[in-house]
Structure formats: structure tokens, C-alpha cells
Amino acid sequence: MTPGVAALGLEAVDRIVKTISVFDDFCHANDPHEEHDFGSFVAEGHTIYFKIDYLDQTLTYHSPDPADPSVTERVITIMLADEY
């Protein structure tokens, strides 16, 4: 998570992470490729963005096969929209 999200405090971060864990508000505006790897919502009076990236095992490059967990590491970034 970014410093801006962390600065909201542990309780706010906990609520944000829980919101992400159940997020299902994917639509063409925020998910035009239907990959379900980006989301946006309002929490704690801020617009929160989250992005899931699919990287290789070294966390250096994109995964050769994002659907294969044996060659993929998933990394989520949580940020305030203002930090984008």
C-alpha cells in the first residue's frame, strides 16, 4: 500500500482491505477488458484505487501465464486516487 493509505491508520486500512476482498463492482468503466484486476471505491472520505498485477516468480516481469499459479506471483497495490 502507498504511504497515503497507510497514513489513514490501521483501522481504516483494515476496512479498506476488507472492502477489496469482497469487491465485485466491476463494470465497463473500470474494467473494460473484463480482467477484474482494477477497482475503485470511496472509503474514509477518499477515492481508493487497487490494482492487481501478475508477475513472474522473480517479481521482475509480467507472468508468462497469469492463469498458472506455478509461474505467477500476484501483487496488489492499494493507493489513494490522489497518489496516482
N, CA, C and O atoms as a Maestro MAE file, in Angstrom:
{
 s_m_m2io_version
 :::
 2.0.0
}

f_m_ct {
 s_m_title
 :::
 protein
 m_atom[336] {
  # First column is atom index #
  i_m_mmod_type
  r_m_x_coord
  r_m_y_coord
  r_m_z_coord
  i_m_residue_number
  s_m_chain_name
  s_m_pdb_residue_name
  s_m_pdb_atom_name
  i_m_atomic_number
  :::
  1 25 0.840 -1.171 0.000 1 A "MET " " N  " 7
  2 3 0.000 0.000 0.000 1 A "MET " " CA " 6
  3 2 0.884 1.232 0.000 1 A "MET " " C  " 6
  4 15 2.045 1.191 0.406 1 A "MET " " O  " 8
  5 25 0.314 2.310 -0.458 2 A "THR " " N  " 7
  6 3 1.069 3.552 -0.538 2 A "THR " " CA " 6
  7 2 1.080 4.255 0.820 2 A "THR " " C  " 6
  8 15 0.277 3.934 1.697 2 A "THR " " O  " 8
  9 25 1.994 5.216 0.990 3 A "PRO " " N  " 7
  10 3 2.044 5.962 2.247 3 A "PRO " " CA " 6
  11 2 0.730 6.683 2.568 3 A "PRO " " C  " 6
  12 15 0.359 6.798 3.736 3 A "PRO " " O  " 8
  13 25 0.038 7.158 1.558 4 A "GLY " " N  " 7
  14 3 -1.225 7.856 1.790 4 A "GLY " " CA " 6
  15 2 -2.281 6.962 2.397 4 A "GLY " " C  " 6
  16 15 -3.020 7.397 3.280 4 A "GLY " " O  " 8
  17 25 -2.370 5.724 1.946 5 A "VAL " " N  " 7
  18 3 -3.327 4.772 2.515 5 A "VAL " " CA " 6
  19 2 -2.887 4.406 3.930 5 A "VAL " " C  " 6
  20 15 -3.711 4.383 4.845 5 A "VAL " " O  " 8
  21 25 -1.620 4.124 4.116 6 A "ALA " " N  " 7
  22 3 -1.113 3.764 5.443 6 A "ALA " " CA " 6
  23 2 -1.375 4.874 6.459 6 A "ALA " " C  " 6
  24 15 -1.649 4.602 7.628 6 A "ALA " " O  " 8
  25 25 -1.289 6.118 6.011 7 A "ALA " " N  " 7
  26 3 -1.491 7.261 6.911 7 A "ALA " " CA " 6
  27 2 -2.924 7.365 7.417 7 A "ALA " " C  " 6
  28 15 -3.185 8.104 8.367 7 A "ALA " " O  " 8
  29 25 -3.848 6.650 6.811 8 A "LEU " " N  " 7
  30 3 -5.238 6.672 7.270 8 A "LEU " " CA " 6
  31 2 -5.405 5.922 8.592 8 A "LEU " " C  " 6
  32 15 -6.418 6.077 9.275 8 A "LEU " " O  " 8
  33 25 -4.418 5.117 8.944 9 A "GLY " " N  " 7
  34 3 -4.460 4.387 10.213 9 A "GLY " " CA " 6
  35 2 -4.846 2.933 10.043 9 A "GLY " " C  " 6
  36 15 -5.439 2.540 9.039 9 A "GLY " " O  " 8
  37 25 -4.494 2.138 11.054 10 A "LEU " " N  " 7
  38 3 -4.711 0.688 10.975 10 A "LEU " " CA " 6
  39 2 -6.172 0.293 10.820 10 A "LEU " " C  " 6
  40 15 -6.478 -0.613 10.045 10 A "LEU " " O  " 8
  41 25 -7.068 0.939 11.524 11 A "GLU " " N  " 7
  42 3 -8.483 0.581 11.428 11 A "GLU " " CA " 6
  43 2 -9.033 0.889 10.039 11 A "GLU " " C  " 6
  44 15 -9.796 0.098 9.486 11 A "GLU " " O  " 8
  45 25 -8.653 2.028 9.477 12 A "ALA " " N  " 7
  46 3 -9.106 2.388 8.131 12 A "ALA " " CA " 6
  47 2 -8.525 1.423 7.104 12 A "ALA " " C  " 6
  48 15 -9.226 0.986 6.191 12 A "ALA " " O  " 8
  49 25 -7.254 1.092 7.254 13 A "VAL " " N  " 7
  50 3 -6.625 0.139 6.329 13 A "VAL " " CA " 6
  51 2 -7.332 -1.207 6.405 13 A "VAL " " C  " 6
  52 15 -7.569 -1.840 5.376 13 A "VAL " " O  " 8
  53 25 -7.667 -1.644 7.600 14 A "ASP " " N  " 7
  54 3 -8.381 -2.910 7.760 14 A "ASP " " CA " 6
  55 2 -9.718 -2.878 7.025 14 A "ASP " " C  " 6
  56 15 -10.072 -3.840 6.344 14 A "ASP " " O  " 8
  57 25 -10.460 -1.783 7.155 15 A "ARG " " N  " 7
  58 3 -11.747 -1.664 6.446 15 A "ARG " " CA " 6
  59 2 -11.537 -1.644 4.932 15 A "ARG " " C  " 6
  60 15 -12.316 -2.246 4.193 15 A "ARG " " O  " 8
  61 25 -10.508 -0.967 4.471 16 A "ILE " " N  " 7
  62 3 -10.219 -0.887 3.029 16 A "ILE " " CA " 6
  63 2 -9.878 -2.269 2.483 16 A "ILE " " C  " 6
  64 15 -10.391 -2.670 1.439 16 A "ILE " " O  " 8
  65 25 -9.020 -2.992 3.181 17 A "VAL " " N  " 7
  66 3 -8.634 -4.339 2.731 17 A "VAL " " CA " 6
  67 2 -9.852 -5.258 2.710 17 A "VAL " " C  " 6
  68 15 -10.008 -6.051 1.781 17 A "VAL " " O  " 8
  69 25 -10.706 -5.164 3.709 18 A "LYS " " N  " 7
  70 3 -11.920 -5.984 3.725 18 A "LYS " " CA " 6
  71 2 -12.840 -5.621 2.556 18 A "LYS " " C  " 6
  72 15 -13.465 -6.499 1.961 18 A "LYS " " O  " 8
  73 25 -12.922 -4.336 2.231 19 A "THR " " N  " 7
  74 3 -13.745 -3.914 1.086 19 A "THR " " CA " 6
  75 2 -13.188 -4.497 -0.206 19 A "THR " " C  " 6
  76 15 -13.947 -4.965 -1.055 19 A "THR " " O  " 8
  77 25 -11.880 -4.470 -0.356 20 A "ILE " " N  " 7
  78 3 -11.257 -5.043 -1.563 20 A "ILE " " CA " 6
  79 2 -11.525 -6.538 -1.642 20 A "ILE " " C  " 6
  80 15 -11.765 -7.071 -2.726 20 A "ILE " " O  " 8
  81 25 -11.486 -7.210 -0.511 21 A "SER " " N  " 7
  82 3 -11.653 -8.673 -0.528 21 A "SER " " CA " 6
  83 2 -13.028 -9.108 -1.012 21 A "SER " " C  " 6
  84 15 -13.186 -10.235 -1.481 21 A "SER " " O  " 8
  85 25 -14.028 -8.232 -0.908 22 A "VAL " " N  " 7
  86 3 -15.375 -8.584 -1.368 22 A "VAL " " CA " 6
  87 2 -15.815 -7.738 -2.570 22 A "VAL " " C  " 6
  88 15 -16.966 -7.818 -2.997 22 A "VAL " " O  " 8
  89 25 -14.912 -6.942 -3.104 23 A "PHE " " N  " 7
  90 3 -15.247 -6.035 -4.206 23 A "PHE " " CA " 6
  91 2 -15.730 -6.824 -5.415 23 A "PHE " " C  " 6
  92 15 -15.072 -7.767 -5.855 23 A "PHE " " O  " 8
  93 25 -16.870 -6.437 -5.944 24 A "ASP " " N  " 7
  94 3 -17.382 -7.075 -7.158 24 A "ASP " " CA " 6
  95 2 -18.073 -6.073 -8.081 24 A "ASP " " C  " 6
  96 15 -18.868 -6.457 -8.939 24 A "ASP " " O  " 8
  97 25 -17.771 -4.802 -7.903 25 A "ASP " " N  " 7
  98 3 -18.405 -3.738 -8.688 25 A "ASP " " CA " 6
  99 2 -17.634 -3.462 -9.979 25 A "ASP " " C  " 6
  100 15 -17.350 -2.311 -10.308 25 A "ASP " " O  " 8
  101 25 -17.303 -4.519 -10.696 26 A "PHE " " N  " 7
  102 3 -16.598 -4.366 -11.963 26 A "PHE " " CA " 6
  103 2 -17.603 -4.026 -13.054 26 A "PHE " " C  " 6
  104 15 -18.653 -4.658 -13.170 26 A "PHE " " O  " 8
  105 25 -17.268 -3.025 -13.846 27 A "CYS " " N  " 7
  106 3 -18.130 -2.626 -14.952 27 A "CYS " " CA " 6
  107 2 -17.240 -2.166 -16.101 27 A "CYS " " C  " 6
  108 15 -16.019 -2.110 -15.962 27 A "CYS " " O  " 8
  109 25 -17.844 -1.844 -17.215 28 A "HIS " " N  " 7
  110 3 -17.055 -1.449 -18.386 28 A "HIS " " CA " 6
  111 2 -16.210 -0.207 -18.095 28 A "HIS " " C  " 6
  112 15 -15.105 -0.079 -18.622 28 A "HIS " " O  " 8
  113 25 -16.706 0.693 -17.275 29 A "ALA " " N  " 7
  114 3 -15.960 1.926 -16.992 29 A "ALA " " CA " 6
  115 2 -14.665 1.661 -16.234 29 A "ALA " " C  " 6
  116 15 -13.659 2.320 -16.494 29 A "ALA " " O  " 8
  117 25 -14.669 0.702 -15.294 30 A "ASN " " N  " 7
  118 3 -13.451 0.452 -14.533 30 A "ASN " " CA " 6
  119 2 -12.793 -0.881 -14.874 30 A "ASN " " C  " 6
  120 15 -11.758 -1.225 -14.303 30 A "ASN " " O  " 8
  121 25 -13.382 -1.629 -15.794 31 A "ASP " " N  " 7
  122 3 -12.840 -2.933 -16.176 31 A "ASP " " CA " 6
  123 2 -13.152 -3.232 -17.641 31 A "ASP " " C  " 6
  124 15 -13.797 -4.236 -17.943 31 A "ASP " " O  " 8
  125 25 -12.701 -2.371 -18.554 32 A "PRO " " N  " 7
  126 3 -13.095 -2.517 -19.960 32 A "PRO " " CA " 6
  127 2 -12.625 -3.811 -20.611 32 A "PRO " " C  " 6
  128 15 -13.220 -4.247 -21.597 32 A "PRO " " O  " 8
  129 25 -11.577 -4.436 -20.087 33 A "HIS " " N  " 7
  130 3 -11.071 -5.687 -20.657 33 A "HIS " " CA " 6
  131 2 -11.558 -6.912 -19.892 33 A "HIS " " C  " 6
  132 15 -11.162 -8.040 -20.184 33 A "HIS " " O  " 8
  133 25 -12.427 -6.672 -18.907 34 A "GLU " " N  " 7
  134 3 -13.018 -7.730 -18.097 34 A "GLU " " CA " 6
  135 2 -11.969 -8.626 -17.440 34 A "GLU " " C  " 6
  136 15 -12.124 -9.845 -17.377 34 A "GLU " " O  " 8
  137 25 -10.896 -7.992 -16.951 35 A "GLU " " N  " 7
  138 3 -9.832 -8.734 -16.281 35 A "GLU " " CA " 6
  139 2 -9.992 -8.747 -14.760 35 A "GLU " " C  " 6
  140 15 -9.327 -9.526 -14.077 35 A "GLU " " O  " 8
  141 25 -10.856 -7.905 -14.230 36 A "HIS " " N  " 7
  142 3 -11.101 -7.826 -12.783 36 A "HIS " " CA " 6
  143 2 -9.801 -7.624 -12.001 36 A "HIS " " C  " 6
  144 15 -9.594 -8.234 -10.952 36 A "HIS " " O  " 8
  145 25 -8.925 -6.753 -12.531 37 A "ASP " " N  " 7
  146 3 -7.642 -6.507 -11.871 37 A "ASP " " CA " 6
  147 2 -7.487 -5.057 -11.401 37 A "ASP " " C  " 6
  148 15 -6.401 -4.657 -10.982 37 A "ASP " " O  " 8
  149 25 -8.560 -4.275 -11.468 38 A "PHE " " N  " 7
  150 3 -8.539 -2.888 -11.015 38 A "PHE " " CA " 6
  151 2 -9.896 -2.568 -10.409 38 A "PHE " " C  " 6
  152 15 -10.935 -3.010 -10.901 38 A "PHE " " O  " 8
  153 25 -9.867 -1.798 -9.342 39 A "GLY " " N  " 7
  154 3 -11.118 -1.363 -8.744 39 A "GLY " " CA " 6
  155 2 -10.970 -0.001 -8.112 39 A "GLY " " C  " 6
  156 15 -9.863 0.453 -7.825 39 A "GLY " " O  " 8
  157 25 -12.088 0.636 -7.903 40 A "SER " " N  " 7
  158 3 -12.127 1.973 -7.327 40 A "SER " " CA " 6
  159 2 -13.373 2.075 -6.456 40 A "SER " " C  " 6
  160 15 -14.451 1.620 -6.840 40 A "SER " " O  " 8
  161 25 -13.216 2.671 -5.291 41 A "PHE " " N  " 7
  162 3 -14.353 2.888 -4.397 41 A "PHE " " CA " 6
  163 2 -14.004 4.009 -3.428 41 A "PHE " " C  " 6
  164 15 -12.842 4.399 -3.307 41 A "PHE " " O  " 8
  165 25 -15.010 4.519 -2.747 42 A "VAL " " N  " 7
  166 3 -14.799 5.583 -1.770 42 A "VAL " " CA " 6
  167 2 -14.792 4.961 -0.377 42 A "VAL " " C  " 6
  168 15 -15.675 4.183 -0.015 42 A "VAL " " O  " 8
  169 25 -13.761 5.330 0.398 43 A "ALA " " N  " 7
  170 3 -13.646 4.871 1.782 43 A "ALA " " CA " 6
  171 2 -12.935 5.947 2.584 43 A "ALA " " C  " 6
  172 15 -12.000 6.586 2.100 43 A "ALA " " O  " 8
  173 25 -13.376 6.133 3.777 44 A "GLU " " N  " 7
  174 3 -12.730 7.098 4.664 44 A "GLU " " CA " 6
  175 2 -12.681 8.501 4.052 44 A "GLU " " C  " 6
  176 15 -11.794 9.294 4.367 44 A "GLU " " O  " 8
  177 25 -13.647 8.797 3.172 45 A "GLY " " N  " 7
  178 3 -13.693 10.106 2.535 45 A "GLY " " CA " 6
  179 2 -12.722 10.277 1.386 45 A "GLY " " C  " 6
  180 15 -12.536 11.391 0.896 45 A "GLY " " O  " 8
  181 25 -12.093 9.183 0.941 46 A "HIS " " N  " 7
  182 3 -11.114 9.221 -0.148 46 A "HIS " " CA " 6
  183 2 -11.495 8.204 -1.217 46 A "HIS " " C  " 6
  184 15 -12.093 7.170 -0.920 46 A "HIS " " O  " 8
  185 25 -11.148 8.507 -2.454 47 A "THR " " N  " 7
  186 3 -11.289 7.502 -3.500 47 A "THR " " CA " 6
  187 2 -10.069 6.598 -3.434 47 A "THR " " C  " 6
  188 15 -8.929 7.060 -3.485 47 A "THR " " O  " 8
  189 25 -10.326 5.314 -3.319 48 A "ILE " " N  " 7
  190 3 -9.286 4.297 -3.211 48 A "ILE " " CA " 6
  191 2 -9.197 3.555 -4.537 48 A "ILE " " C  " 6
  192 15 -10.218 3.164 -5.104 48 A "ILE " " O  " 8
  193 25 -7.984 3.361 -5.030 49 A "TYR " " N  " 7
  194 3 -7.737 2.521 -6.203 49 A "TYR " " CA " 6
  195 2 -6.987 1.278 -5.739 49 A "TYR " " C  " 6
  196 15 -6.154 1.334 -4.834 49 A "TYR " " O  " 8
  197 25 -7.303 0.156 -6.378 50 A "PHE " " N  " 7
  198 3 -6.448 -1.014 -6.196 50 A "PHE " " CA " 6
  199 2 -6.201 -1.654 -7.548 50 A "PHE " " C  " 6
  200 15 -7.066 -1.656 -8.424 50 A "PHE " " O  " 8
  201 25 -5.018 -2.190 -7.696 51 A "LYS " " N  " 7
  202 3 -4.585 -2.800 -8.960 51 A "LYS " " CA " 6
  203 2 -3.873 -4.096 -8.640 51 A "LYS " " C  " 6
  204 15 -3.001 -4.136 -7.773 51 A "LYS " " O  " 8
  205 25 -4.244 -5.162 -9.341 52 A "ILE " " N  " 7
  206 3 -3.587 -6.454 -9.181 52 A "ILE " " CA " 6
  207 2 -2.723 -6.694 -10.410 52 A "ILE " " C  " 6
  208 15 -3.206 -6.651 -11.542 52 A "ILE " " O  " 8
  209 25 -1.438 -6.949 -10.175 53 A "ASP " " N  " 7
  210 3 -0.506 -7.266 -11.261 53 A "ASP " " CA " 6
  211 2 -0.104 -8.728 -11.164 53 A "ASP " " C  " 6
  212 15 -0.031 -9.297 -10.075 53 A "ASP " " O  " 8
  213 25 0.153 -9.320 -12.308 54 A "TYR " " N  " 7
  214 3 0.529 -10.731 -12.407 54 A "TYR " " CA " 6
  215 2 1.971 -10.775 -12.889 54 A "TYR " " C  " 6
  216 15 2.259 -10.522 -14.059 54 A "TYR " " O  " 8
  217 25 2.869 -11.101 -11.970 55 A "LEU " " N  " 7
  218 3 4.295 -11.045 -12.262 55 A "LEU " " CA " 6
  219 2 4.905 -12.436 -12.282 55 A "LEU " " C  " 6
  220 15 4.312 -13.402 -11.803 55 A "LEU " " O  " 8
  221 25 6.112 -12.518 -12.852 56 A "ASP " " N  " 7
  222 3 6.835 -13.786 -12.827 56 A "ASP " " CA " 6
  223 2 7.317 -14.068 -11.400 56 A "ASP " " C  " 6
  224 15 7.143 -13.237 -10.509 56 A "ASP " " O  " 8
  225 25 7.912 -15.219 -11.189 57 A "GLN " " N  " 7
  226 3 8.332 -15.634 -9.857 57 A "GLN " " CA " 6
  227 2 9.387 -14.720 -9.239 57 A "GLN " " C  " 6
  228 15 9.535 -14.691 -8.017 57 A "GLN " " O  " 8
  229 25 10.121 -13.973 -10.064 58 A "THR " " N  " 7
  230 3 11.146 -13.065 -9.537 58 A "THR " " CA " 6
  231 2 10.600 -11.669 -9.258 58 A "THR " " C  " 6
  232 15 11.325 -10.798 -8.777 58 A "THR " " O  " 8
  233 25 9.325 -11.460 -9.559 59 A "LEU " " N  " 7
  234 3 8.666 -10.151 -9.400 59 A "LEU " " CA " 6
  235 2 9.319 -9.081 -10.265 59 A "LEU " " C  " 6
  236 15 9.328 -7.903 -9.909 59 A "LEU " " O  " 8
  237 25 9.864 -9.498 -11.398 60 A "THR " " N  " 7
  238 3 10.579 -8.590 -12.292 60 A "THR " " CA " 6
  239 2 9.790 -8.278 -13.559 60 A "THR " " C  " 6
  240 15 9.752 -7.130 -14.001 60 A "THR " " O  " 8
  241 25 9.166 -9.286 -14.138 61 A "TYR " " N  " 7
  242 3 8.467 -9.144 -15.415 61 A "TYR " " CA " 6
  243 2 7.028 -9.628 -15.280 61 A "TYR " " C  " 6
  244 15 6.650 -10.232 -14.277 61 A "TYR " " O  " 8
  245 25 6.244 -9.352 -16.302 62 A "HIS " " N  " 7
  246 3 4.890 -9.894 -16.337 62 A "HIS " " CA " 6
  247 2 4.966 -11.416 -16.376 62 A "HIS " " C  " 6
  248 15 5.909 -11.991 -16.920 62 A "HIS " " O  " 8
  249 25 3.978 -12.044 -15.803 63 A "SER " " N  " 7
  250 3 3.932 -13.503 -15.800 63 A "SER " " CA " 6
  251 2 3.781 -14.036 -17.221 63 A "SER " " C  " 6
  252 15 3.046 -13.460 -18.023 63 A "SER " " O  " 8
  253 25 4.468 -15.129 -17.537 64 A "PRO " " N  " 7
  254 3 4.282 -15.730 -18.859 64 A "PRO " " CA " 6
  255 2 2.886 -16.333 -19.034 64 A "PRO " " C  " 6
  256 15 2.407 -16.487 -20.158 64 A "PRO " " O  " 8
  257 25 2.242 -16.671 -17.921 65 A "ASP " " N  " 7
  258 3 0.899 -17.250 -17.967 65 A "ASP " " CA " 6
  259 2 0.183 -16.890 -16.666 65 A "ASP " " C  " 6
  260 15 0.266 -17.640 -15.694 65 A "ASP " " O  " 8
  261 25 -0.521 -15.749 -16.631 66 A "PRO " " N  " 7
  262 3 -1.158 -15.306 -15.398 66 A "PRO " " CA " 6
  263 2 -2.122 -16.318 -14.773 66 A "PRO " " C  " 6
  264 15 -2.379 -16.255 -13.571 66 A "PRO " " O  " 8
  265 25 -2.648 -17.228 -15.551 67 A "ALA " " N  " 7
  266 3 -3.586 -18.217 -15.019 67 A "ALA " " CA " 6
  267 2 -2.881 -19.379 -14.324 67 A "ALA " " C  " 6
  268 15 -3.531 -20.191 -13.666 67 A "ALA " " O  " 8
  269 25 -1.572 -19.463 -14.462 68 A "ASP " " N  " 7
  270 3 -0.811 -20.578 -13.895 68 A "ASP " " CA " 6
  271 2 -0.110 -20.133 -12.614 68 A "ASP " " C  " 6
  272 15 0.882 -19.406 -12.676 68 A "ASP " " O  " 8
  273 25 -0.614 -20.561 -11.447 69 A "PRO " " N  " 7
  274 3 -0.005 -20.124 -10.190 69 A "PRO " " CA " 6
  275 2 1.424 -20.620 -9.980 69 A "PRO " " C  " 6
  276 15 2.136 -20.083 -9.131 69 A "PRO " " O  " 8
  277 25 1.854 -21.616 -10.723 70 A "SER " " N  " 7
  278 3 3.221 -22.110 -10.550 70 A "SER " " CA " 6
  279 2 4.256 -21.166 -11.166 70 A "SER " " C  " 6
  280 15 5.444 -21.276 -10.864 70 A "SER " " O  " 8
  281 25 3.819 -20.239 -12.028 71 A "VAL " " N  " 7
  282 3 4.749 -19.279 -12.641 71 A "VAL " " CA " 6
  283 2 4.338 -17.836 -12.379 71 A "VAL " " C  " 6
  284 15 4.901 -16.910 -12.962 71 A "VAL " " O  " 8
  285 25 3.354 -17.645 -11.502 72 A "THR " " N  " 7
  286 3 2.791 -16.307 -11.301 72 A "THR " " CA " 6
  287 2 2.771 -15.919 -9.833 72 A "THR " " C  " 6
  288 15 2.404 -16.711 -8.965 72 A "THR " " O  " 8
  289 25 3.170 -14.691 -9.579 73 A "GLU " " N  " 7
  290 3 3.002 -14.065 -8.269 73 A "GLU " " CA " 6
  291 2 2.044 -12.902 -8.462 73 A "GLU " " C  " 6
  292 15 2.247 -12.073 -9.349 73 A "GLU " " O  " 8
  293 25 1.014 -12.833 -7.652 74 A "ARG " " N  " 7
  294 3 0.059 -11.730 -7.725 74 A "ARG " " CA " 6
  295 2 0.463 -10.668 -6.707 74 A "ARG " " C  " 6
  296 15 0.765 -10.970 -5.553 74 A "ARG " " O  " 8
  297 25 0.460 -9.426 -7.162 75 A "VAL " " N  " 7
  298 3 0.830 -8.303 -6.306 75 A "VAL " " CA " 6
  299 2 -0.283 -7.271 -6.393 75 A "VAL " " C  " 6
  300 15 -0.687 -6.870 -7.484 75 A "VAL " " O  " 8
  301 25 -0.773 -6.845 -5.243 76 A "ILE " " N  " 7
  302 3 -1.827 -5.844 -5.235 76 A "ILE " " CA " 6
  303 2 -1.246 -4.528 -4.718 76 A "ILE " " C  " 6
  304 15 -0.496 -4.499 -3.742 76 A "ILE " " O  " 8
  305 25 -1.607 -3.457 -5.390 77 A "THR " " N  " 7
  306 3 -1.237 -2.112 -4.958 77 A "THR " " CA " 6
  307 2 -2.514 -1.401 -4.553 77 A "THR " " C  " 6
  308 15 -3.500 -1.397 -5.290 77 A "THR " " O  " 8
  309 25 -2.485 -0.796 -3.368 78 A "ILE " " N  " 7
  310 3 -3.625 -0.044 -2.857 78 A "ILE " " CA " 6
  311 2 -3.171 1.394 -2.682 78 A "ILE " " C  " 6
  312 15 -2.177 1.658 -2.005 78 A "ILE " " O  " 8
  313 25 -3.905 2.335 -3.299 79 A "MET " " N  " 7
  314 3 -3.481 3.729 -3.245 79 A "MET " " CA " 6
  315 2 -4.672 4.675 -3.181 79 A "MET " " C  " 6
  316 15 -5.795 4.313 -3.533 79 A "MET " " O  " 8
  317 25 -4.407 5.872 -2.735 80 A "LEU " " N  " 7
  318 3 -5.387 6.944 -2.846 80 A "LEU " " CA " 6
  319 2 -5.382 7.419 -4.286 80 A "LEU " " C  " 6
  320 15 -4.329 7.450 -4.923 80 A "LEU " " O  " 8
  321 25 -6.536 7.786 -4.805 81 A "ALA " " N  " 7
  322 3 -6.606 8.284 -6.188 81 A "ALA " " CA " 6
  323 2 -5.676 9.482 -6.359 81 A "ALA " " C  " 6
  324 15 -5.095 9.667 -7.428 81 A "ALA " " O  " 8
  325 25 -5.533 10.294 -5.316 82 A "ASP " " N  " 7
  326 3 -4.650 11.472 -5.371 82 A "ASP " " CA " 6
  327 2 -3.185 11.092 -5.565 82 A "ASP " " C  " 6
  328 15 -2.384 11.919 -6.000 82 A "ASP " " O  " 8
  329 25 -2.832 9.859 -5.249 83 A "GLU " " N  " 7
  330 3 -1.442 9.430 -5.383 83 A "GLU " " CA " 6
  331 2 -1.126 8.858 -6.758 83 A "GLU " " C  " 6
  332 15 0.029 8.551 -7.053 83 A "GLU " " O  " 8
  333 25 -2.135 8.714 -7.592 84 A "TYR " " N  " 7
  334 3 -1.923 8.125 -8.918 84 A "TYR " " CA " 6
  335 2 -1.197 9.063 -9.827 84 A "TYR " " C  " 6
  336 15 -0.936 8.726 -10.982 84 A "TYR " " O  " 8
  :::
 }
 m_bond[335] {
  # First column is bond index #
  i_m_from
  i_m_to
  i_m_order
  :::
  1 1 2 1
  2 2 3 1
  3 3 4 2
  4 3 5 1
  5 5 6 1
  6 6 7 1
  7 7 8 2
  8 7 9 1
  9 9 10 1
  10 10 11 1
  11 11 12 2
  12 11 13 1
  13 13 14 1
  14 14 15 1
  15 15 16 2
  16 15 17 1
  17 17 18 1
  18 18 19 1
  19 19 20 2
  20 19 21 1
  21 21 22 1
  22 22 23 1
  23 23 24 2
  24 23 25 1
  25 25 26 1
  26 26 27 1
  27 27 28 2
  28 27 29 1
  29 29 30 1
  30 30 31 1
  31 31 32 2
  32 31 33 1
  33 33 34 1
  34 34 35 1
  35 35 36 2
  36 35 37 1
  37 37 38 1
  38 38 39 1
  39 39 40 2
  40 39 41 1
  41 41 42 1
  42 42 43 1
  43 43 44 2
  44 43 45 1
  45 45 46 1
  46 46 47 1
  47 47 48 2
  48 47 49 1
  49 49 50 1
  50 50 51 1
  51 51 52 2
  52 51 53 1
  53 53 54 1
  54 54 55 1
  55 55 56 2
  56 55 57 1
  57 57 58 1
  58 58 59 1
  59 59 60 2
  60 59 61 1
  61 61 62 1
  62 62 63 1
  63 63 64 2
  64 63 65 1
  65 65 66 1
  66 66 67 1
  67 67 68 2
  68 67 69 1
  69 69 70 1
  70 70 71 1
  71 71 72 2
  72 71 73 1
  73 73 74 1
  74 74 75 1
  75 75 76 2
  76 75 77 1
  77 77 78 1
  78 78 79 1
  79 79 80 2
  80 79 81 1
  81 81 82 1
  82 82 83 1
  83 83 84 2
  84 83 85 1
  85 85 86 1
  86 86 87 1
  87 87 88 2
  88 87 89 1
  89 89 90 1
  90 90 91 1
  91 91 92 2
  92 91 93 1
  93 93 94 1
  94 94 95 1
  95 95 96 2
  96 95 97 1
  97 97 98 1
  98 98 99 1
  99 99 100 2
  100 99 101 1
  101 101 102 1
  102 102 103 1
  103 103 104 2
  104 103 105 1
  105 105 106 1
  106 106 107 1
  107 107 108 2
  108 107 109 1
  109 109 110 1
  110 110 111 1
  111 111 112 2
  112 111 113 1
  113 113 114 1
  114 114 115 1
  115 115 116 2
  116 115 117 1
  117 117 118 1
  118 118 119 1
  119 119 120 2
  120 119 121 1
  121 121 122 1
  122 122 123 1
  123 123 124 2
  124 123 125 1
  125 125 126 1
  126 126 127 1
  127 127 128 2
  128 127 129 1
  129 129 130 1
  130 130 131 1
  131 131 132 2
  132 131 133 1
  133 133 134 1
  134 134 135 1
  135 135 136 2
  136 135 137 1
  137 137 138 1
  138 138 139 1
  139 139 140 2
  140 139 141 1
  141 141 142 1
  142 142 143 1
  143 143 144 2
  144 143 145 1
  145 145 146 1
  146 146 147 1
  147 147 148 2
  148 147 149 1
  149 149 150 1
  150 150 151 1
  151 151 152 2
  152 151 153 1
  153 153 154 1
  154 154 155 1
  155 155 156 2
  156 155 157 1
  157 157 158 1
  158 158 159 1
  159 159 160 2
  160 159 161 1
  161 161 162 1
  162 162 163 1
  163 163 164 2
  164 163 165 1
  165 165 166 1
  166 166 167 1
  167 167 168 2
  168 167 169 1
  169 169 170 1
  170 170 171 1
  171 171 172 2
  172 171 173 1
  173 173 174 1
  174 174 175 1
  175 175 176 2
  176 175 177 1
  177 177 178 1
  178 178 179 1
  179 179 180 2
  180 179 181 1
  181 181 182 1
  182 182 183 1
  183 183 184 2
  184 183 185 1
  185 185 186 1
  186 186 187 1
  187 187 188 2
  188 187 189 1
  189 189 190 1
  190 190 191 1
  191 191 192 2
  192 191 193 1
  193 193 194 1
  194 194 195 1
  195 195 196 2
  196 195 197 1
  197 197 198 1
  198 198 199 1
  199 199 200 2
  200 199 201 1
  201 201 202 1
  202 202 203 1
  203 203 204 2
  204 203 205 1
  205 205 206 1
  206 206 207 1
  207 207 208 2
  208 207 209 1
  209 209 210 1
  210 210 211 1
  211 211 212 2
  212 211 213 1
  213 213 214 1
  214 214 215 1
  215 215 216 2
  216 215 217 1
  217 217 218 1
  218 218 219 1
  219 219 220 2
  220 219 221 1
  221 221 222 1
  222 222 223 1
  223 223 224 2
  224 223 225 1
  225 225 226 1
  226 226 227 1
  227 227 228 2
  228 227 229 1
  229 229 230 1
  230 230 231 1
  231 231 232 2
  232 231 233 1
  233 233 234 1
  234 234 235 1
  235 235 236 2
  236 235 237 1
  237 237 238 1
  238 238 239 1
  239 239 240 2
  240 239 241 1
  241 241 242 1
  242 242 243 1
  243 243 244 2
  244 243 245 1
  245 245 246 1
  246 246 247 1
  247 247 248 2
  248 247 249 1
  249 249 250 1
  250 250 251 1
  251 251 252 2
  252 251 253 1
  253 253 254 1
  254 254 255 1
  255 255 256 2
  256 255 257 1
  257 257 258 1
  258 258 259 1
  259 259 260 2
  260 259 261 1
  261 261 262 1
  262 262 263 1
  263 263 264 2
  264 263 265 1
  265 265 266 1
  266 266 267 1
  267 267 268 2
  268 267 269 1
  269 269 270 1
  270 270 271 1
  271 271 272 2
  272 271 273 1
  273 273 274 1
  274 274 275 1
  275 275 276 2
  276 275 277 1
  277 277 278 1
  278 278 279 1
  279 279 280 2
  280 279 281 1
  281 281 282 1
  282 282 283 1
  283 283 284 2
  284 283 285 1
  285 285 286 1
  286 286 287 1
  287 287 288 2
  288 287 289 1
  289 289 290 1
  290 290 291 1
  291 291 292 2
  292 291 293 1
  293 293 294 1
  294 294 295 1
  295 295 296 2
  296 295 297 1
  297 297 298 1
  298 298 299 1
  299 299 300 2
  300 299 301 1
  301 301 302 1
  302 302 303 1
  303 303 304 2
  304 303 305 1
  305 305 306 1
  306 306 307 1
  307 307 308 2
  308 307 309 1
  309 309 310 1
  310 310 311 1
  311 311 312 2
  312 311 313 1
  313 313 314 1
  314 314 315 1
  315 315 316 2
  316 315 317 1
  317 317 318 1
  318 318 319 1
  319 319 320 2
  320 319 321 1
  321 321 322 1
  322 322 323 1
  323 323 324 2
  324 323 325 1
  325 325 326 1
  326 326 327 1
  327 327 328 2
  328 327 329 1
  329 329 330 1
  330 330 331 1
  331 331 332 2
  332 331 333 1
  333 333 334 1
  334 334 335 1
  335 335 336 2
  :::
 }
}
